[in-house]
Amino acid sequence: MPAYTLRLNADTSPSEPDGITPFWWPPGPGGSFVSTLGPRLGALGPVPEPNIELVRLAALVYAADRTTPRRAARANWTQRTFELDVPVYAPARWDMLRERLEALLGFLSGDRWSIRFHRADPPQETVRDTPHPGVQRVVLLSGGADSAIGALLSRHDLGPDRHLLLSHVGATTLAPIQRDIAACVARLIDGPPQYHQALRFSRRSHQPTGAKLRNEYSTRTRSLLFLALGLAAAAVEKVPLWIPENGFASLNVPLTADQRGALSTRTTHPLFLQTLATIARDAGAHAVIHNPFATHTKGEMFTQAAELVGPAPAAKLLSRTHSCAHTGHRSHRIPVRTHCGVCFGCLLRRASFRAADLDDSTDYLHARHDENLKTYLHGKSVEPSLRTFLARGLRPADITTLNLPPDYPTRQAYELCRRGIAELELLYP
């Protein structure tokens, strides 16, 4: 059973029992991560202790997930078992939530999780003053189309100096896209420059000891880290956190029996967001989370963007965003920001442009008709599963697989899925 712990100092002398892999996150340079943040999150300002602890948990979950390969299966969704040991200020407030957290992580990643909390003295780290005083909302900006529309809507509603766009930079190839989207949003809705804070946090390829770390690229927990960082930033001013994502994708409708929950992250699933907020609040953390598009399809979101800034500007902005789930283009000397066109994220994106009647100038590999790319794209395509699903149609039984929260009406979920599927059908007239 893989076992991992997080250490908040730079001491890499052997001190862990056999079988436990440590990750180091000291203030300043060094450690197991490339990060603009220290373990007290001082660069964000005076973050409350429970929110700092939540980020530490999310960081260790992410590192463990990234370091533990899944055994091969076509859906790449085999189950693993983890043991984690997390450093916190006050273990007691988390111990009583342990089982609920373990179940929530299992829902997110499909694995088994066992968590232990230990007390760790706060490391010495400079904590800056509130970096963005007066903001009324923090909006997660991933570089995807949904987050760009969330940024547009928030700037339109609150004004340019009343919200903060927050990005997590894991893959550095996405950082220019995130900066570009923030700048485009500022141009489309006139006013002062847009507040945009990019937080670098990724696991290194090697430990400080020189040991090489294994890589698992199917990680479903990266967005939990993004969400925890967003809550930490929002906690400084005690403001809501927006996590913009279309409600149809959030529900994770299974295209086939072996693809349940594997199409996209479950971090925006209504049950996950609701449960995480409840657990975090019970630990004393700030956890006001809102998905402004929970009842919208992606096509409906694209239409709303066109209503906000006009069809042509909206189409140009959305074509500059990044929705592709795959980043393996380098082996074919293709820019990473190029879209494959055949993963679920790309198919939903293509359908949404059509549903909103917007010009799509995205560069898709599938549209190049290059014989050398056929094998590469075949392994990534979910089109066969999608065609099969569309041919049989949505069934009421499909809604029973969605793990809806008790207060989420099944009729509402069915109608949302029906509208989302109707958009996907536009791909195959």
C-alpha positions in Angstrom: 0.0 0.0 0.0 1.6 3.4 -1.0 2.2 5.6 2.0 3.1 9.2 1.9 3.8 12.0 4.4 4.4 15.8 4.0 7.3 17.5 5.7 7.4 21.3 6.2 11.2 21.7 6.3 14.2 21.1 4.2 15.7 18.3 6.3 16.0 15.3 4.0 17.9 13.1 6.4 16.4 9.6 6.6 13.8 9.7 9.3 10.7 7.9 7.9 9.8 4.3 8.6 10.4 1.9 5.7 7.7 2.1 3.1 6.7 5.7 3.7 7.6 8.3 1.0 8.1 11.8 2.3 7.4 15.0 0.2 9.1 18.1 1.4 7.5 21.6 1.3 9.8 24.0 3.1 9.5 27.8 3.0 11.8 29.1 0.3 13.6 27.1 -2.4 14.2 23.3 -2.4 11.8 20.6 -1.6 9.7 18.2 -3.6 7.6 21.0 -5.3 8.0 23.9 -7.6 5.9 26.5 -5.9 5.4 30.3 -5.5 3.9 29.4 -2.0 5.4 28.3 1.2 3.5 25.9 3.5 2.0 28.9 5.5 0.7 30.4 2.2 2.2 33.7 3.3 2.1 35.1 -0.3 -1.7 35.0 -0.2 -1.9 37.1 3.0 -3.2 36.1 6.4 -4.9 32.9 5.5 -6.8 31.2 8.4 -5.2 28.1 9.8 -7.9 25.6 8.8 -7.7 26.8 5.1 -3.9 26.4 5.2 -4.4 22.8 6.5 -6.8 22.1 3.7 -4.2 23.2 1.2 -1.6 20.9 2.8 -4.0 18.0 2.6 -4.8 18.7 -1.0 -1.1 19.1 -1.9 -0.2 15.7 -0.4 -3.3 14.1 -2.1 -2.1 15.5 -5.4 1.5 14.4 -4.9 0.5 10.9 -3.9 -1.9 10.6 -6.9 0.7 11.9 -9.3 3.4 9.5 -8.0 1.4 6.2 -7.9 0.8 4.6 -11.3 -2.5 2.9 -12.1 -2.4 -0.6 -13.5 -3.4 -0.6 -17.1 -7.1 -0.7 -18.1 -8.6 0.9 -21.1 -10.4 3.5 -19.0 -7.3 4.0 -16.9 -9.5 3.9 -13.8 -8.1 1.1 -11.7 -8.4 1.5 -8.0 -5.4 2.2 -5.7 -5.1 2.3 -1.9 -3.3 5.2 -0.2 -2.1 6.1 3.3 -1.4 9.7 4.0 0.1 11.5 7.0 -0.7 15.3 6.9 0.9 18.0 9.0 -1.6 20.4 10.6 -1.8 23.0 13.4 -4.6 21.1 15.3 -5.1 17.4 14.5 -8.2 17.2 16.7 -10.4 19.3 14.4 -9.6 17.1 11.4 -9.6 13.7 13.2 -13.4 13.9 13.7 -13.8 14.5 10.0 -11.4 11.8 8.8 -13.9 9.2 7.6 -15.9 11.8 5.7 -12.8 13.1 4.0 -11.6 9.6 3.0 -15.0 8.9 1.4 -15.0 12.2 -0.4 -11.5 11.6 -1.8 -12.7 8.1 -2.9 -15.6 9.7 -4.7 -13.2 12.1 -6.5 -10.5 9.7 -7.6 -12.0 6.3 -7.4 -9.4 5.1 -5.0 -9.3 4.1 -1.3 -7.8 6.7 1.1 -6.6 6.4 4.7 -5.6 9.7 6.3 -3.8 10.5 9.5 -3.1 14.0 10.9 -0.1 15.0 13.0 0.8 18.2 14.6 3.5 20.3 13.1 5.0 23.5 14.4 4.4 26.5 12.0 7.4 27.1 9.9 9.0 30.5 9.8 7.6 32.3 6.7 6.8 35.9 5.8 3.1 36.6 5.7 2.3 39.6 3.5 -0.6 42.0 4.0 -3.8 41.4 2.2 -2.7 41.5 -1.4 -6.1 42.5 -2.9 -8.1 44.4 -0.3 -11.7 45.1 -1.1 -12.3 42.2 -3.6 -15.8 40.8 -3.3 -15.2 37.5 -5.1 -12.4 35.1 -6.2 -12.9 33.4 -9.6 -10.9 30.3 -10.6 -9.4 30.8 -14.0 -8.0 27.6 -15.4 -7.6 28.8 -19.0 -10.7 26.7 -20.2 -13.7 28.1 -21.9 -16.0 27.8 -18.9 -13.6 29.7 -16.6 -13.2 32.4 -19.2 -17.0 32.9 -19.3 -17.1 33.0 -15.5 -14.4 35.7 -15.6 -16.5 37.7 -18.1 -19.7 37.4 -16.1 -18.0 38.3 -12.8 -16.3 41.4 -14.3 -19.5 42.4 -15.9 -21.4 42.0 -12.6 -18.9 43.4 -10.1 -16.6 45.7 -12.1 -12.9 45.2 -12.8 -11.5 46.0 -9.3 -14.0 43.9 -7.3 -12.9 40.4 -8.1 -9.7 38.4 -8.4 -9.0 35.9 -11.1 -6.9 33.1 -9.6 -5.0 30.5 -11.7 -3.1 27.4 -10.7 0.0 26.9 -12.8 0.8 23.2 -12.9 1.7 22.7 -16.5 3.7 25.8 -17.4 2.4 25.5 -21.0 -1.0 26.7 -19.8 0.3 29.8 -18.0 0.4 31.9 -21.2 -3.1 30.9 -22.0 -4.3 31.9 -18.6 -2.6 35.3 -18.8 -4.0 35.8 -22.3 -7.6 35.1 -21.2 -7.3 37.5 -18.2 -6.1 40.2 -20.6 -8.8 39.5 -23.1 -11.5 39.7 -20.5 -10.1 43.1 -19.4 -10.2 44.4 -23.0 -13.7 43.1 -23.6 -15.2 44.7 -20.6 -13.6 48.2 -20.3 -12.0 49.3 -17.1 -8.7 49.1 -15.1 -6.4 46.1 -15.6 -7.8 42.9 -14.3 -6.5 41.5 -10.9 -5.0 38.1 -11.8 -2.9 36.0 -9.5 -1.2 32.9 -10.8 0.0 30.4 -8.3 2.7 28.0 -9.3 2.5 24.6 -7.7 3.7 21.3 -9.2 5.5 18.2 -8.1 9.2 18.0 -9.2 10.4 15.1 -11.3 13.0 14.3 -8.6 13.2 14.5 -4.9 15.7 16.8 -3.1 17.6 13.6 -2.4 18.0 13.0 -6.1 15.6 10.1 -6.2 13.4 10.0 -9.4 9.7 10.1 -8.8 7.3 8.1 -10.9 4.6 9.7 -13.0 0.9 9.0 -13.3 -0.9 11.4 -15.7 -4.5 10.4 -15.1 -4.7 12.4 -11.9 -8.2 13.5 -10.9 -7.1 15.3 -7.8 -5.2 18.3 -9.3 -8.4 20.3 -9.3 -8.9 19.7 -5.6 -5.6 21.5 -5.0 -6.8 24.4 -7.3 -10.0 24.5 -5.3 -8.3 24.5 -1.9 -5.9 27.3 -3.1 -8.9 29.3 -4.3 -10.6 28.9 -0.9 -7.4 30.0 0.8 -7.3 33.2 -1.3 -11.0 33.8 -0.7 -10.6 33.3 3.0 -8.4 36.4 3.4 -11.3 38.7 2.7 -14.0 36.1 3.6 -15.6 36.3 0.1 -17.3 33.7 -2.1 -15.2 31.5 -4.4 -16.6 30.9 -7.9 -15.7 27.7 -9.7 -17.2 28.1 -13.2 -18.1 24.9 -14.9 -21.1 23.8 -17.0 -23.5 21.7 -15.1 -23.8 19.0 -17.7 -20.1 18.1 -17.6 -20.1 18.4 -13.8 -22.6 15.5 -13.5 -20.3 13.1 -15.3 -22.9 11.2 -17.4 -21.5 7.8 -18.2 -21.2 7.1 -21.9 -20.5 3.4 -21.3 -20.6 1.2 -18.2 -16.7 1.3 -17.9 -16.5 5.1 -18.3 -18.5 6.2 -15.3 -16.9 9.2 -13.8 -13.9 9.1 -16.1 -14.9 11.8 -18.6 -13.8 14.8 -16.6 -12.9 15.8 -13.1 -15.6 15.3 -10.4 -14.4 18.4 -8.5 -17.3 20.4 -9.8 -19.9 17.7 -9.2 -22.6 19.2 -7.0 -22.3 16.4 -4.4 -18.5 16.9 -4.2 -18.7 20.7 -3.9 -21.5 20.5 -1.3 -19.7 17.8 0.8 -16.4 19.5 0.7 -17.8 22.8 1.8 -19.6 21.2 4.7 -16.5 19.3 5.8 -14.3 22.4 5.5 -16.8 24.5 7.5 -16.9 21.9 10.2 -13.1 22.1 10.4 -13.4 25.9 10.8 -12.3 26.8 7.3 -13.8 29.4 5.1 -15.7 27.5 2.4 -18.2 29.5 0.5 -18.2 27.8 -2.9 -20.5 28.6 -5.9 -20.7 27.3 -9.4 -22.6 30.0 -11.3 -23.3 27.7 -14.2 -24.5 24.6 -12.3 -27.8 24.6 -14.2 -26.3 25.5 -17.6 -25.0 23.4 -20.5 -21.8 24.5 -22.1 -23.6 25.7 -25.2 -25.9 27.9 -23.1 -22.8 29.4 -21.5 -21.3 30.2 -24.9 -24.6 31.9 -25.8 -24.4 33.9 -22.6 -20.9 35.0 -23.4 -22.1 36.2 -26.8 -24.9 38.2 -25.1 -22.4 39.8 -22.8 -19.8 41.0 -25.4 -21.2 40.2 -28.8 -20.9 37.1 -31.0 -17.6 37.9 -32.8 -15.6 38.9 -29.7 -17.0 36.0 -27.7 -16.0 33.5 -30.5 -12.5 35.0 -30.6 -12.1 34.8 -26.8 -13.5 31.2 -26.6 -11.3 30.0 -29.4 -8.3 31.1 -27.5 -9.2 29.0 -24.4 -7.9 25.5 -23.8 -10.3 22.5 -23.3 -8.3 19.5 -24.4 -7.7 16.7 -21.9 -4.5 15.6 -23.6 -1.0 17.1 -23.4 1.0 14.4 -25.3 1.3 16.4 -28.5 5.0 17.1 -28.0 6.0 13.7 -29.4 4.6 14.8 -32.7 6.1 18.3 -32.5 2.7 19.8 -32.1 2.2 22.8 -29.7 0.6 21.6 -26.4 -2.2 24.2 -26.7 -3.4 22.6 -29.9 -6.6 20.6 -29.3 -6.9 16.9 -30.3 -10.6 17.4 -31.2 -11.7 13.9 -30.2 -11.5 13.7 -26.4 -14.7 14.5 -24.4 -13.6 18.0 -23.6 -12.9 18.8 -27.2 -16.2 17.2 -28.4 -18.2 19.1 -25.9 -16.4 22.3 -26.9 -17.0 21.7 -30.6 -20.7 21.1 -30.0 -21.0 24.2 -27.8 -19.7 26.5 -30.6 -22.4 25.0 -32.8 -25.1 25.3 -30.3 -24.3 29.0 -29.7 -23.9 29.6 -33.5 -20.4 30.9 -32.9 -17.4 30.6 -35.3 -14.8 28.1 -33.9 -11.3 29.0 -34.9 -9.7 26.4 -32.6 -6.8 24.4 -34.1 -8.0 20.8 -33.9 -5.7 17.9 -34.9 -8.6 15.7 -36.1 -9.4 18.3 -38.8 -5.9 18.1 -40.3 -6.6 14.7 -41.9 -3.0 13.7 -41.4 -2.4 10.0 -41.8 0.5 10.1 -39.3 -1.8 11.4 -36.6 -4.6 8.7 -37.0 -3.1 6.2 -34.6 -2.3 8.9 -32.1 -5.8 10.3 -32.2 -7.5 6.8 -32.2 -6.1 6.1 -28.7 -7.5 9.3 -27.4 -10.9 9.4 -29.1 -14.2 8.9 -27.2 -16.2 9.3 -30.4 -17.2 5.6 -30.7 -18.5 5.7 -27.1 -20.3 9.0 -27.7 -21.9 7.8 -30.9 -23.1 4.6 -29.2 -24.6 6.6 -26.3 -26.3 9.1 -28.6 -27.8 6.2 -30.7 -29.4 4.6 -27.6 -30.4 7.9 -26.0 -30.6 9.1 -22.5 -32.5 6.8 -20.1 -33.9 7.6 -16.7 -31.7 4.9 -15.3 -28.7 6.9 -16.3 -29.7 9.6 -13.8 -29.5 7.1 -11.0 -25.8 6.7 -11.6 -25.0 10.4 -11.1 -24.8 10.4 -7.2 -26.9 13.5 -6.9 -27.1 15.4 -3.6 -30.4 14.8 -1.7 -31.6 18.3 -2.5 -30.9 18.1 -6.3 -34.2 17.2 -8.1 -33.8 14.2 -10.5 -36.1 15.9 -13.0 -33.8 18.9 -13.1 -30.8 16.7 -13.7 -32.6 14.8 -16.4 -33.5 18.0 -18.2 -30.0 19.4 -18.0 -28.6 16.1 -19.4 -31.1 16.1 -22.1 -30.2 19.6 -23.2 -26.5 18.8 -23.0 -26.9 15.7 -25.1 -29.0 17.6 -27.7 -25.9 19.9 -28.1 -23.6 16.9 -28.6 -26.0 15.5 -31.3 -25.2 18.6 -33.4 -21.8 17.0 -34.1 -23.5 14.2 -36.1 -26.4 15.8 -38.1 
